[in-house]
Amino acid sequence: MKKLVYYPLFIAVAFAIAGCNGGTQVIDTADSGQVADMRNTMQLEFRDWENVAGQMTQSMIDSGALSRQKNPVIAIGRVTNDTMQRFDTDILVKKIRTTLLSSGKAQISTSLQNQPTESGLTAEDETTHVVRANRGNAEFSAGTVAAKGTLVAPNMSLTGKMIQRNIDVDTCWLCAPKQRVEYYFHLSLTNINTGLSVWEDQKPILKEGRNAPTF
């Protein structure tokens, strides 16, 4: 008799477990329907980066800061992640860079040695300097090695910071506790010749729910 009672229950539990492990779904980011169906999360995800990068880039262009600078060349300075999540800030910055380059409004310097490493400062792309170190190398045709005085120095720099705040939200005493997560993205564009900020903006992303990211 007990087998008749528990056997259906065992089957139901097995199906429930199988349903929780439904496999991996690859999201096509070009498909608006699939993107809209992505489960909400308290962490930063694809749509957050896309929206903020687009808003920041458009704000920079609309401000006129780039058009006022003759031949703007931007060096990427320090962009700090001060949130409670581990991620590379290039997730945001790369999107802004590619949008700017595609717009033709500015160029990006990758040869400036301003990236800190354990061995000292290095460029984003060290190839520029590695090639120049081969001047006089008999294995290379002298006319193909980059000459002195050909590097273009940046005249603007982009820096920023990403901040996160977790705030408890009042709920009824029978309800599960909820939190609001506030993310703030701040970027500054500086004229290197004058040292003055020529554009700044801050964009917030607010989320409310459970399981807020913490340290």
Backbone as JSON Lines, residues from 0, in Angstrom:
{"i":0,"aa":"M","n":[0.83,-1.2,0.0],"ca":[0.0,0.0,0.0],"c":[0.86,1.26,0.0]}
{"i":1,"aa":"K","n":[1.93,1.23,0.78],"ca":[2.81,2.39,0.86],"c":[3.47,2.65,-0.49]}
{"i":2,"aa":"K","n":[3.78,1.56,-1.23],"ca":[4.41,1.75,-2.54],"c":[3.47,2.49,-3.48]}
{"i":3,"aa":"L","n":[2.18,2.22,-3.38],"ca":[1.2,2.88,-4.24],"c":[1.09,4.36,-3.93]}
{"i":4,"aa":"V","n":[1.33,4.73,-2.65],"ca":[1.22,6.13,-2.23],"c":[2.45,6.92,-2.65]}
{"i":5,"aa":"Y","n":[3.64,6.35,-2.42],"ca":[4.88,7.09,-2.62],"c":[5.41,7.04,-4.04]}
{"i":6,"aa":"Y","n":[5.01,6.02,-4.81],"ca":[5.53,5.92,-6.17],"c":[5.14,7.12,-7.04]}
{"i":7,"aa":"P","n":[3.87,7.56,-7.06],"ca":[3.53,8.77,-7.83],"c":[4.25,10.0,-7.33]}
{"i":8,"aa":"L","n":[4.45,10.08,-6.0],"ca":[5.15,11.22,-5.44],"c":[6.6,11.25,-5.91]}
{"i":9,"aa":"F","n":[7.21,10.05,-5.97],"ca":[8.6,9.96,-6.44],"c":[8.71,10.42,-7.89]}
{"i":10,"aa":"I","n":[7.72,9.99,-8.71],"ca":[7.72,10.4,-10.12],"c":[7.58,11.91,-10.24]}
{"i":11,"aa":"A","n":[6.7,12.52,-9.43],"ca":[6.48,13.96,-9.49],"c":[7.75,14.72,-9.11]}
{"i":12,"aa":"V","n":[8.45,14.24,-8.07],"ca":[9.69,14.89,-7.65],"c":[10.75,14.77,-8.73]}
{"i":13,"aa":"A","n":[10.82,13.61,-9.37],"ca":[11.82,13.4,-10.43],"c":[11.59,14.36,-11.58]}
{"i":14,"aa":"F","n":[10.31,14.54,-11.97],"ca":[10.0,15.47,-13.06],"c":[10.32,16.91,-12.66]}
{"i":15,"aa":"A","n":[10.07,17.25,-11.39],"ca":[10.36,18.61,-10.93],"c":[11.85,18.9,-10.99]}
{"i":16,"aa":"I","n":[12.66,17.9,-10.59],"ca":[14.11,18.08,-10.64],"c":[14.58,18.21,-12.08]}
{"i":17,"aa":"A","n":[14.01,17.39,-12.95],"ca":[14.38,17.46,-14.36],"c":[14.02,18.81,-14.96]}
{"i":18,"aa":"G","n":[12.89,19.37,-14.51],"ca":[12.47,20.67,-15.0],"c":[13.4,21.78,-14.57]}
{"i":19,"aa":"C","n":[14.01,21.61,-13.39],"ca":[14.95,22.63,-12.9],"c":[16.26,22.6,-13.65]}
{"i":20,"aa":"N","n":[16.55,21.49,-14.3],"ca":[17.79,21.36,-15.06],"c":[17.45,21.24,-16.55]}
{"i":21,"aa":"G","n":[16.78,22.25,-17.04],"ca":[16.25,22.2,-18.39],"c":[17.29,22.41,-19.48]}
{"i":22,"aa":"G","n":[18.56,22.51,-19.14],"ca":[19.57,22.68,-20.16],"c":[19.91,24.15,-20.38]}
{"i":23,"aa":"T","n":[20.87,24.38,-21.26],"ca":[21.36,25.72,-21.54],"c":[20.71,26.27,-22.8]}
{"i":24,"aa":"Q","n":[20.31,27.52,-22.73],"ca":[19.74,28.19,-23.89],"c":[20.69,29.28,-24.35]}
{"i":25,"aa":"V","n":[21.03,29.25,-25.62],"ca":[21.88,30.29,-26.2],"c":[20.98,31.44,-26.66]}
{"i":26,"aa":"I","n":[21.26,32.64,-26.16],"ca":[20.45,33.81,-26.47],"c":[21.01,34.5,-27.71]}
{"i":27,"aa":"D","n":[20.17,34.69,-28.69],"ca":[20.54,35.46,-29.88],"c":[20.28,36.93,-29.59]}
{"i":28,"aa":"T","n":[21.35,37.7,-29.37],"ca":[21.18,39.1,-28.96],"c":[20.59,39.95,-30.08]}
{"i":29,"aa":"A","n":[20.57,39.44,-31.3],"ca":[19.95,40.17,-32.4],"c":[18.45,39.91,-32.47]}
{"i":30,"aa":"D","n":[17.98,38.95,-31.67],"ca":[16.55,38.6,-31.65],"c":[15.91,39.33,-30.47]}
{"i":31,"aa":"S","n":[15.12,40.37,-30.74],"ca":[14.53,41.17,-29.66],"c":[13.6,40.33,-28.79]}
{"i":32,"aa":"G","n":[12.95,39.33,-29.38],"ca":[12.06,38.48,-28.6],"c":[12.81,37.65,-27.58]}
{"i":33,"aa":"Q","n":[13.94,37.07,-27.99],"ca":[14.73,36.28,-27.06],"c":[15.33,37.14,-25.96]}
{"i":34,"aa":"V","n":[15.79,38.33,-26.34],"ca":[16.38,39.23,-25.34],"c":[15.33,39.65,-24.33]}
{"i":35,"aa":"A","n":[14.1,39.93,-24.8],"ca":[13.02,40.35,-23.9],"c":[12.64,39.23,-22.95]}
{"i":36,"aa":"D","n":[12.84,37.97,-23.37],"ca":[12.47,36.83,-22.53],"c":[13.54,36.45,-21.53]}
{"i":37,"aa":"M","n":[14.69,37.12,-21.57],"ca":[15.74,36.81,-20.6],"c":[15.24,37.08,-19.2]}
{"i":38,"aa":"R","n":[15.56,36.19,-18.29],"ca":[15.08,36.34,-16.91],"c":[15.71,37.57,-16.27]}
{"i":39,"aa":"N","n":[14.91,38.29,-15.49],"ca":[15.42,39.46,-14.8],"c":[16.44,39.04,-13.75]}
{"i":40,"aa":"T","n":[17.43,39.87,-13.53],"ca":[18.47,39.58,-12.55],"c":[18.85,40.87,-11.85]}
{"i":41,"aa":"M","n":[19.3,40.73,-10.61],"ca":[19.75,41.9,-9.86],"c":[21.17,42.3,-10.26]}
{"i":42,"aa":"Q","n":[21.85,41.43,-10.96],"ca":[23.19,41.75,-11.44],"c":[23.1,42.51,-12.76]}
{"i":43,"aa":"L","n":[24.23,43.1,-13.15],"ca":[24.29,43.79,-14.44],"c":[24.39,42.76,-15.56]}
{"i":44,"aa":"E","n":[23.64,42.97,-16.61],"ca":[23.66,42.02,-17.71],"c":[23.63,42.75,-19.06]}
{"i":45,"aa":"F","n":[23.51,41.98,-20.12],"ca":[23.67,42.46,-21.48],"c":[22.93,43.75,-21.77]}
{"i":46,"aa":"R","n":[21.63,43.77,-21.44],"ca":[20.83,44.95,-21.78],"c":[21.28,46.18,-21.02]}
{"i":47,"aa":"D","n":[21.75,46.01,-19.8],"ca":[22.24,47.15,-19.01],"c":[23.43,47.79,-19.69]}
{"i":48,"aa":"W","n":[24.4,46.97,-20.12],"ca":[25.6,47.51,-20.76],"c":[25.25,48.18,-22.08]}
{"i":49,"aa":"E","n":[24.38,47.55,-22.86],"ca":[24.0,48.11,-24.15],"c":[23.34,49.48,-23.98]}
{"i":50,"aa":"N","n":[22.39,49.56,-23.06],"ca":[21.65,50.81,-22.87],"c":[22.54,51.93,-22.35]}
{"i":51,"aa":"V","n":[23.34,51.64,-21.33],"ca":[24.19,52.67,-20.72],"c":[25.25,53.14,-21.71]}
{"i":52,"aa":"A","n":[25.88,52.21,-22.41],"ca":[26.91,52.59,-23.38],"c":[26.32,53.48,-24.47]}
{"i":53,"aa":"G","n":[25.14,53.14,-24.96],"ca":[24.5,53.95,-25.98],"c":[24.16,55.34,-25.49]}
{"i":54,"aa":"Q","n":[23.63,55.42,-24.26],"ca":[23.26,56.72,-23.7],"c":[24.49,57.59,-23.45]}
{"i":55,"aa":"M","n":[25.55,56.98,-22.92],"ca":[26.77,57.73,-22.63],"c":[27.41,58.26,-23.92]}
{"i":56,"aa":"T","n":[27.49,57.41,-24.93],"ca":[28.11,57.83,-26.19],"c":[27.32,58.96,-26.84]}
{"i":57,"aa":"Q","n":[26.01,58.83,-26.85],"ca":[25.18,59.87,-27.46],"c":[25.29,61.17,-26.69]}
{"i":58,"aa":"S","n":[25.36,61.07,-25.36],"ca":[25.53,62.26,-24.53],"c":[26.84,62.97,-24.85]}
{"i":59,"aa":"M","n":[27.91,62.18,-25.03],"ca":[29.22,62.76,-25.35],"c":[29.19,63.47,-26.7]}
{"i":60,"aa":"I","n":[28.57,62.84,-27.68],"ca":[28.5,63.43,-29.01],"c":[27.63,64.68,-29.0]}
{"i":61,"aa":"D","n":[26.48,64.6,-28.35],"ca":[25.54,65.73,-28.31],"c":[26.1,66.94,-27.57]}
{"i":62,"aa":"S","n":[27.03,66.71,-26.65],"ca":[27.58,67.82,-25.85],"c":[28.43,68.77,-26.7]}
{"i":63,"aa":"G","n":[28.93,68.29,-27.83],"ca":[29.79,69.13,-28.68],"c":[31.24,69.12,-28.26]}
{"i":64,"aa":"A","n":[31.59,68.36,-27.21],"ca":[32.98,68.34,-26.73],"c":[33.92,67.78,-27.78]}
{"i":65,"aa":"L","n":[33.49,66.81,-28.55],"ca":[34.34,66.22,-29.58],"c":[34.49,67.13,-30.79]}
{"i":66,"aa":"S","n":[33.4,67.77,-31.17],"ca":[33.45,68.64,-32.35],"c":[34.26,69.91,-32.07]}
{"i":67,"aa":"R","n":[34.37,70.32,-30.81],"ca":[35.16,71.51,-30.48],"c":[36.66,71.22,-30.48]}
{"i":68,"aa":"Q","n":[37.03,69.94,-30.41],"ca":[38.44,69.56,-30.4],"c":[38.86,69.16,-31.81]}
{"i":69,"aa":"K","n":[39.91,69.79,-32.34],"ca":[40.39,69.45,-33.66],"c":[41.02,68.05,-33.64]}
{"i":70,"aa":"N","n":[40.57,67.18,-34.52],"ca":[41.08,65.81,-34.62],"c":[41.16,65.13,-33.25]}
{"i":71,"aa":"P","n":[40.04,64.92,-32.59],"ca":[40.06,64.32,-31.25],"c":[40.6,62.88,-31.26]}
{"i":72,"aa":"V","n":[41.6,62.66,-30.41],"ca":[42.18,61.33,-30.21],"c":[42.08,61.04,-28.71]}
{"i":73,"aa":"I","n":[41.37,59.99,-28.35],"ca":[41.08,59.7,-26.95],"c":[41.94,58.56,-26.43]}
{"i":74,"aa":"A","n":[42.55,58.78,-25.27],"ca":[43.25,57.72,-24.54],"c":[42.32,57.25,-23.43]}
{"i":75,"aa":"I","n":[42.23,55.95,-23.25],"ca":[41.39,55.4,-22.2],"c":[42.19,55.35,-20.9]}
{"i":76,"aa":"G","n":[41.75,56.14,-19.93],"ca":[42.4,56.16,-18.63],"c":[41.79,55.12,-17.7]}
{"i":77,"aa":"R","n":[41.86,55.39,-16.44],"ca":[41.39,54.42,-15.45],"c":[39.87,54.47,-15.33]}
{"i":78,"aa":"V","n":[39.24,53.32,-15.47],"ca":[37.8,53.18,-15.24],"c":[37.65,52.15,-14.12]}
{"i":79,"aa":"T","n":[37.22,52.61,-12.95],"ca":[37.22,51.78,-11.74],"c":[35.9,51.07,-11.54]}
{"i":80,"aa":"N","n":[35.98,49.79,-11.22],"ca":[34.8,49.02,-10.84],"c":[34.72,49.01,-9.32]}
{"i":81,"aa":"D","n":[33.81,49.83,-8.77],"ca":[33.63,49.9,-7.33],"c":[32.29,49.29,-6.93]}
{"i":82,"aa":"T","n":[31.81,48.35,-7.76],"ca":[30.57,47.64,-7.44],"c":[30.89,46.4,-6.63]}
{"i":83,"aa":"M","n":[29.87,45.63,-6.29],"ca":[30.04,44.39,-5.53],"c":[30.1,43.18,-6.44]}
{"i":84,"aa":"Q","n":[30.4,43.42,-7.72],"ca":[30.53,42.34,-8.7],"c":[31.89,42.41,-9.36]}
{"i":85,"aa":"R","n":[32.4,41.27,-9.77],"ca":[33.68,41.2,-10.46],"c":[33.42,41.17,-11.96]}
{"i":86,"aa":"F","n":[33.89,42.18,-12.66],"ca":[33.79,42.19,-14.12],"c":[34.82,43.18,-14.66]}
{"i":87,"aa":"D","n":[35.18,42.99,-15.91],"ca":[36.11,43.87,-16.59],"c":[35.35,45.09,-17.09]}
{"i":88,"aa":"T","n":[35.82,46.27,-16.74],"ca":[35.12,47.49,-17.14],"c":[35.13,47.71,-18.65]}
{"i":89,"aa":"D","n":[35.92,46.92,-19.36],"ca":[35.9,47.01,-20.83],"c":[34.55,46.6,-21.4]}
{"i":90,"aa":"I","n":[33.73,45.9,-20.61],"ca":[32.39,45.54,-21.06],"c":[31.64,46.8,-21.48]}
{"i":91,"aa":"L","n":[31.8,47.86,-20.69],"ca":[31.16,49.13,-21.0],"c":[32.0,49.97,-21.96]}
{"i":92,"aa":"V","n":[33.29,50.09,-21.65],"ca":[34.16,51.0,-22.41],"c":[34.32,50.57,-23.87]}
{"i":93,"aa":"K","n":[34.44,49.27,-24.11],"ca":[34.62,48.79,-25.48],"c":[33.42,49.16,-26.36]}
{"i":94,"aa":"K","n":[32.23,49.07,-25.79],"ca":[31.03,49.42,-26.56],"c":[31.04,50.9,-26.91]}
{"i":95,"aa":"I","n":[31.46,51.75,-25.97],"ca":[31.54,53.19,-26.22],"c":[32.6,53.47,-27.3]}
{"i":96,"aa":"R","n":[33.73,52.79,-27.2],"ca":[34.81,53.01,-28.17],"c":[34.38,52.64,-29.59]}
{"i":97,"aa":"T","n":[33.78,51.47,-29.73],"ca":[33.39,51.03,-31.07],"c":[32.33,51.95,-31.66]}
{"i":98,"aa":"T","n":[31.43,52.45,-30.81],"ca":[30.4,53.36,-31.3],"c":[31.01,54.68,-31.75]}
{"i":99,"aa":"L","n":[31.97,55.19,-30.99],"ca":[32.64,56.44,-31.35],"c":[33.41,56.28,-32.66]}
{"i":100,"aa":"L","n":[34.15,55.18,-32.79],"ca":[34.92,54.96,-34.0],"c":[34.01,54.83,-35.22]}
{"i":101,"aa":"S","n":[32.89,54.13,-35.04],"ca":[31.96,53.96,-36.15],"c":[31.32,55.29,-36.54]}
{"i":102,"aa":"S","n":[31.16,56.18,-35.58],"ca":[30.53,57.48,-35.86],"c":[31.48,58.43,-36.59]}
{"i":103,"aa":"G","n":[32.79,58.16,-36.5],"ca":[33.77,59.05,-37.12],"c":[34.03,60.31,-36.31]}
{"i":104,"aa":"K","n":[33.5,60.37,-35.08],"ca":[33.65,61.57,-34.26],"c":[34.98,61.64,-33.52]}
{"i":105,"aa":"A","n":[35.65,60.5,-33.35],"ca":[36.91,60.5,-32.6],"c":[37.69,59.25,-32.95]}
{"i":106,"aa":"Q","n":[38.99,59.3,-32.65],"ca":[39.85,58.14,-32.77],"c":[40.34,57.74,-31.39]}
{"i":107,"aa":"I","n":[40.74,56.47,-31.23],"ca":[41.16,55.94,-29.94],"c":[42.64,55.59,-30.0]}
{"i":108,"aa":"S","n":[43.42,56.06,-29.03],"ca":[44.84,55.72,-28.96],"c":[45.02,54.4,-28.22]}
{"i":109,"aa":"T","n":[45.73,53.45,-28.85],"ca":[46.05,52.18,-28.19],"c":[47.55,52.05,-27.93]}
{"i":110,"aa":"S","n":[48.34,53.08,-28.3],"ca":[49.8,53.0,-28.18],"c":[50.34,53.71,-26.95]}
{"i":111,"aa":"L","n":[49.51,54.52,-26.3],"ca":[49.99,55.25,-25.11],"c":[50.25,54.27,-23.97]}
{"i":112,"aa":"Q","n":[51.42,54.34,-23.4],"ca":[51.78,53.42,-22.32],"c":[51.28,53.96,-20.98]}
{"i":113,"aa":"N","n":[49.99,53.74,-20.74],"ca":[49.37,54.23,-19.5],"c":[48.59,53.15,-18.77]}
{"i":114,"aa":"Q","n":[48.81,51.88,-19.17],"ca":[48.11,50.78,-18.52],"c":[49.03,50.14,-17.47]}
{"i":115,"aa":"P","n":[48.69,50.23,-16.18],"ca":[49.57,49.7,-15.14],"c":[49.59,48.16,-15.11]}
{"i":116,"aa":"T","n":[50.78,47.6,-15.02],"ca":[50.97,46.17,-14.84],"c":[52.0,45.95,-13.74]}
{"i":117,"aa":"E","n":[52.25,44.71,-13.4],"ca":[53.24,44.41,-12.36],"c":[54.64,44.86,-12.76]}
{"i":118,"aa":"S","n":[54.91,44.86,-14.06],"ca":[56.24,45.24,-14.53],"c":[56.35,46.72,-14.89]}
{"i":119,"aa":"G","n":[55.27,47.48,-14.74],"ca":[55.28,48.9,-15.06],"c":[54.15,49.26,-16.0]}
{"i":120,"aa":"L","n":[54.26,50.42,-16.63],"ca":[53.23,50.88,-17.55],"c":[53.41,50.24,-18.92]}
{"i":121,"aa":"T","n":[52.3,49.86,-19.51],"ca":[52.33,49.27,-20.85],"c":[51.19,49.84,-21.67]}
{"i":122,"aa":"A","n":[51.31,49.72,-22.99],"ca":[50.26,50.19,-23.88],"c":[49.2,49.11,-24.05]}
{"i":123,"aa":"E","n":[48.02,49.52,-24.45],"ca":[46.97,48.54,-24.71],"c":[47.41,47.59,-25.81]}
{"i":124,"aa":"D","n":[48.08,48.11,-26.83],"ca":[48.64,47.3,-27.9],"c":[50.13,47.61,-27.99]}
{"i":125,"aa":"E","n":[50.95,46.74,-27.44],"ca":[52.4,46.96,-27.4],"c":[53.06,46.75,-28.75]}
{"i":126,"aa":"T","n":[52.32,46.25,-29.75],"ca":[52.91,46.01,-31.06],"c":[53.53,47.27,-31.63]}
{"i":127,"aa":"T","n":[52.88,48.41,-31.38],"ca":[53.4,49.69,-31.87],"c":[54.84,49.9,-31.43]}
{"i":128,"aa":"H","n":[55.14,49.56,-30.18],"ca":[56.48,49.78,-29.63],"c":[57.41,48.62,-29.96]}
{"i":129,"aa":"V","n":[56.87,47.41,-30.05],"ca":[57.7,46.25,-30.41],"c":[58.27,46.42,-31.82]}
{"i":130,"aa":"V","n":[57.45,46.88,-32.75],"ca":[57.91,47.1,-34.13],"c":[59.02,48.14,-34.16]}
{"i":131,"aa":"R","n":[58.86,49.25,-33.43],"ca":[59.86,50.32,-33.43],"c":[61.17,49.87,-32.79]}
{"i":132,"aa":"A","n":[61.1,48.88,-31.92],"ca":[62.31,48.37,-31.29],"c":[63.18,47.59,-32.28]}
{"i":133,"aa":"N","n":[62.64,47.31,-33.46],"ca":[63.38,46.57,-34.48],"c":[64.06,47.47,-35.5]}
{"i":134,"aa":"R","n":[64.14,48.77,-35.22],"ca":[64.89,49.64,-36.12],"c":[66.36,49.21,-36.11]}
{"i":135,"aa":"G","n":[66.94,49.07,-37.29],"ca":[68.33,48.63,-37.39],"c":[68.47,47.12,-37.45]}
{"i":136,"aa":"N","n":[67.39,46.38,-37.28],"ca":[67.42,44.92,-37.39],"c":[67.54,44.55,-38.86]}
{"i":137,"aa":"A","n":[68.62,43.86,-39.22],"ca":[68.89,43.53,-40.62],"c":[67.84,42.6,-41.21]}
{"i":138,"aa":"E","n":[67.05,41.95,-40.38],"ca":[66.03,41.03,-40.88],"c":[64.82,41.78,-41.44]}
{"i":139,"aa":"F","n":[64.72,43.06,-41.14],"ca":[63.59,43.85,-41.61],"c":[64.05,44.9,-42.61]}
{"i":140,"aa":"S","n":[63.25,45.1,-43.65],"ca":[63.54,46.18,-44.59],"c":[63.34,47.5,-43.86]}
{"i":141,"aa":"A","n":[64.37,48.35,-43.89],"ca":[64.34,49.6,-43.12],"c":[63.15,50.47,-43.49]}
{"i":142,"aa":"G","n":[62.74,50.42,-44.75],"ca":[61.65,51.26,-45.19],"c":[60.28,50.82,-44.69]}
{"i":143,"aa":"T","n":[60.21,49.6,-44.13],"ca":[58.92,49.09,-43.64],"c":[58.74,49.27,-42.14]}
{"i":144,"aa":"V","n":[59.81,49.63,-41.43],"ca":[59.72,49.84,-39.98],"c":[59.26,51.27,-39.72]}
{"i":145,"aa":"A","n":[58.3,51.43,-38.84],"ca":[57.74,52.76,-38.56],"c":[58.85,53.74,-38.16]}
{"i":146,"aa":"A","n":[58.8,54.92,-38.75],"ca":[59.82,55.93,-38.49],"c":[59.57,56.65,-37.17]}
{"i":147,"aa":"K","n":[60.59,57.39,-36.73],"ca":[60.43,58.2,-35.52],"c":[59.5,59.37,-35.8]}
{"i":148,"aa":"G","n":[58.82,59.79,-34.76],"ca":[57.96,60.97,-34.86],"c":[56.66,60.73,-35.61]}
{"i":149,"aa":"T","n":[56.22,59.48,-35.71],"ca":[54.98,59.21,-36.45],"c":[53.8,58.87,-35.54]}
{"i":150,"aa":"L","n":[54.06,58.61,-34.27],"ca":[52.96,58.3,-33.35],"c":[52.12,59.55,-33.11]}
{"i":151,"aa":"V","n":[50.82,59.37,-33.03],"ca":[49.9,60.48,-32.75],"c":[49.54,60.44,-31.26]}
{"i":152,"aa":"A","n":[49.86,61.51,-30.56],"ca":[49.57,61.57,-29.14],"c":[48.09,61.9,-28.91]}
{"i":153,"aa":"P","n":[47.49,61.34,-27.88],"ca":[46.09,61.67,-27.58],"c":[45.96,63.1,-27.08]}
{"i":154,"aa":"N","n":[44.84,63.74,-27.39],"ca":[44.58,65.07,-26.86],"c":[43.39,65.08,-25.89]}
{"i":155,"aa":"M","n":[42.8,63.88,-25.67],"ca":[41.7,63.76,-24.72],"c":[41.84,62.43,-23.99]}
{"i":156,"aa":"S","n":[41.31,62.36,-22.79],"ca":[41.34,61.1,-22.04],"c":[39.97,60.84,-21.43]}
{"i":157,"aa":"L","n":[39.62,59.55,-21.37],"ca":[38.33,59.14,-20.82],"c":[38.56,58.32,-19.56]}
{"i":158,"aa":"T","n":[37.97,58.75,-18.47],"ca":[38.08,58.05,-17.19],"c":[36.69,57.87,-16.6]}
{"i":159,"aa":"G","n":[36.58,57.0,-15.62],"ca":[35.25,56.79,-15.05],"c":[35.25,55.92,-13.81]}
{"i":160,"aa":"K","n":[34.05,55.72,-13.3],"ca":[33.88,54.9,-12.1],"c":[32.48,54.29,-12.11]}
{"i":161,"aa":"M","n":[32.37,53.07,-11.59],"ca":[31.09,52.38,-11.48],"c":[30.85,52.08,-10.01]}
{"i":162,"aa":"I","n":[29.68,52.5,-9.5],"ca":[29.37,52.41,-8.08],"c":[28.08,51.62,-7.88]}
{"i":163,"aa":"Q","n":[28.0,50.9,-6.77],"ca":[26.79,50.14,-6.44],"c":[26.37,50.44,-5.0]}
{"i":164,"aa":"R","n":[25.05,50.62,-4.8],"ca":[24.48,50.78,-3.46],"c":[23.32,49.79,-3.31]}
{"i":165,"aa":"N","n":[23.31,49.07,-2.18],"ca":[22.19,48.18,-1.85],"c":[21.34,48.85,-0.77]}
{"i":166,"aa":"I","n":[20.04,48.91,-1.0],"ca":[19.13,49.57,-0.06],"c":[17.99,48.62,0.29]}
{"i":167,"aa":"D","n":[17.74,48.46,1.59],"ca":[16.62,47.63,2.02],"c":[15.31,48.33,1.69]}
{"i":168,"aa":"V","n":[14.34,47.56,1.2],"ca":[13.04,48.09,0.84],"c":[12.0,47.57,1.83]}
{"i":169,"aa":"D","n":[11.17,48.48,2.36],"ca":[10.13,48.07,3.31],"c":[9.1,47.19,2.62]}
{"i":170,"aa":"T","n":[8.78,46.06,3.25],"ca":[7.75,45.16,2.75],"c":[6.87,44.73,3.91]}
{"i":171,"aa":"C","n":[5.76,44.11,3.6],"ca":[4.85,43.65,4.66],"c":[5.53,42.55,5.47]}
{"i":172,"aa":"W","n":[5.09,42.37,6.71],"ca":[5.8,41.47,7.61],"c":[5.68,40.01,7.2]}
{"i":173,"aa":"L","n":[4.72,39.7,6.35],"ca":[4.57,38.33,5.86],"c":[5.35,38.1,4.56]}
{"i":174,"aa":"C","n":[5.83,39.2,3.96],"ca":[6.51,39.08,2.67],"c":[8.01,38.82,2.86]}
{"i":175,"aa":"A","n":[8.59,38.18,1.86],"ca":[10.04,37.98,1.87],"c":[10.73,39.34,1.68]}
{"i":176,"aa":"P","n":[11.83,39.6,2.38],"ca":[12.52,40.9,2.27],"c":[13.01,41.16,0.85]}
{"i":177,"aa":"K","n":[12.93,42.42,0.44],"ca":[13.4,42.82,-0.88],"c":[14.45,43.92,-0.74]}
{"i":178,"aa":"Q","n":[15.22,44.08,-1.79],"ca":[16.24,45.12,-1.81],"c":[16.18,45.88,-3.13]}
{"i":179,"aa":"R","n":[16.67,47.11,-3.08],"ca":[16.87,47.89,-4.3],"c":[18.37,48.04,-4.52]}
{"i":180,"aa":"V","n":[18.8,47.77,-5.72],"ca":[20.2,47.93,-6.07],"c":[20.31,49.13,-7.0]}
{"i":181,"aa":"E","n":[21.17,50.08,-6.63],"ca":[21.39,51.27,-7.45],"c":[22.81,51.21,-8.01]}
{"i":182,"aa":"Y","n":[22.89,51.2,-9.32],"ca":[24.19,51.26,-10.01],"c":[24.34,52.64,-10.64]}
{"i":183,"aa":"Y","n":[25.52,53.22,-10.48],"ca":[25.81,54.53,-11.07],"c":[27.06,54.42,-11.94]}
{"i":184,"aa":"F","n":[26.95,54.9,-13.17],"ca":[28.07,54.88,-14.1],"c":[28.46,56.33,-14.39]}
{"i":185,"aa":"H","n":[29.67,56.69,-14.02],"ca":[30.15,58.06,-14.21],"c":[31.35,58.05,-15.13]}
{"i":186,"aa":"L","n":[31.33,58.9,-16.16],"ca":[32.45,59.04,-17.08],"c":[32.82,60.51,-17.22]}
{"i":187,"aa":"S","n":[34.11,60.77,-17.42],"ca":[34.62,62.12,-17.62],"c":[35.55,62.14,-18.82]}
{"i":188,"aa":"L","n":[35.41,63.17,-19.64],"ca":[36.29,63.38,-20.79],"c":[37.12,64.63,-20.52]}
{"i":189,"aa":"T","n":[38.44,64.48,-20.55],"ca":[39.34,65.57,-20.2],"c":[40.16,66.01,-21.4]}
{"i":190,"aa":"N","n":[40.29,67.33,-21.56],"ca":[41.18,67.9,-22.56],"c":[42.6,67.83,-21.98]}
{"i":191,"aa":"I","n":[43.47,67.01,-22.58],"ca":[44.81,66.8,-22.03],"c":[45.65,68.06,-22.08]}
{"i":192,"aa":"N","n":[45.46,68.9,-23.07],"ca":[46.26,70.13,-23.19],"c":[45.98,71.1,-22.05]}
{"i":193,"aa":"T","n":[44.73,71.16,-21.62],"ca":[44.36,72.11,-20.56],"c":[44.16,71.45,-19.21]}
{"i":194,"aa":"G","n":[43.95,70.13,-19.21],"ca":[43.66,69.43,-17.97],"c":[42.25,69.67,-17.46]}
{"i":195,"aa":"L","n":[41.39,70.24,-18.29],"ca":[40.03,70.56,-17.89],"c":[39.04,69.51,-18.4]}
{"i":196,"aa":"S","n":[38.06,69.21,-17.6],"ca":[37.0,68.31,-18.01],"c":[36.09,69.02,-19.01]}
{"i":197,"aa":"V","n":[35.85,68.38,-20.16],"ca":[35.03,69.01,-21.19],"c":[33.67,68.31,-21.34]}
{"i":198,"aa":"W","n":[33.52,67.17,-20.7],"ca":[32.23,66.47,-20.7],"c":[32.19,65.49,-19.54]}
{"i":199,"aa":"E","n":[31.05,65.44,-18.86],"ca":[30.83,64.46,-17.81],"c":[29.37,64.04,-17.84]}
{"i":200,"aa":"D","n":[29.12,62.8,-17.45],"ca":[27.74,62.35,-17.36],"c":[27.68,61.18,-16.38]}
{"i":201,"aa":"Q","n":[26.49,60.99,-15.84],"ca":[26.25,59.89,-14.92],"c":[24.9,59.25,-15.25]}
{"i":202,"aa":"K","n":[24.9,57.94,-15.39],"ca":[23.68,57.21,-15.71],"c":[23.41,56.17,-14.61]}
{"i":203,"aa":"P","n":[22.19,56.17,-14.06],"ca":[21.85,55.17,-13.05],"c":[21.11,53.98,-13.65]}
{"i":204,"aa":"I","n":[21.26,52.83,-13.01],"ca":[20.44,51.66,-13.29],"c":[19.89,51.19,-11.95]}
{"i":205,"aa":"L","n":[18.58,51.14,-11.82],"ca":[17.94,50.76,-10.56],"c":[17.21,49.43,-10.74]}
{"i":206,"aa":"K","n":[17.44,48.51,-9.79],"ca":[16.78,47.22,-9.82],"c":[16.22,46.9,-8.44]}
{"i":207,"aa":"E","n":[15.1,46.22,-8.41],"ca":[14.48,45.88,-7.13],"c":[14.06,44.42,-7.16]}
{"i":208,"aa":"G","n":[14.43,43.7,-6.1],"ca":[14.09,42.29,-6.03],"c":[14.81,41.64,-4.88]}
{"i":209,"aa":"R","n":[15.17,40.37,-5.06],"ca":[15.87,39.62,-4.02],"c":[17.23,39.17,-4.53]}
{"i":210,"aa":"N","n":[18.06,38.74,-3.59],"ca":[19.42,38.24,-3.92],"c":[20.27,39.32,-4.59]}
{"i":211,"aa":"A","n":[20.34,40.49,-3.96],"ca":[21.19,41.56,-4.48],"c":[22.65,41.16,-4.36]}
{"i":212,"aa":"P","n":[23.49,41.51,-5.35],"ca":[24.92,41.18,-5.28],"c":[25.57,41.85,-4.08]}
{"i":213,"aa":"T","n":[26.39,41.11,-3.36],"ca":[27.12,41.64,-2.21],"c":[28.57,41.2,-2.31]}
{"i":214,"aa":"F","n":[29.41,41.81,-1.48],"ca":[30.83,41.42,-1.46],"c":[30.98,40.02,-0.89]}
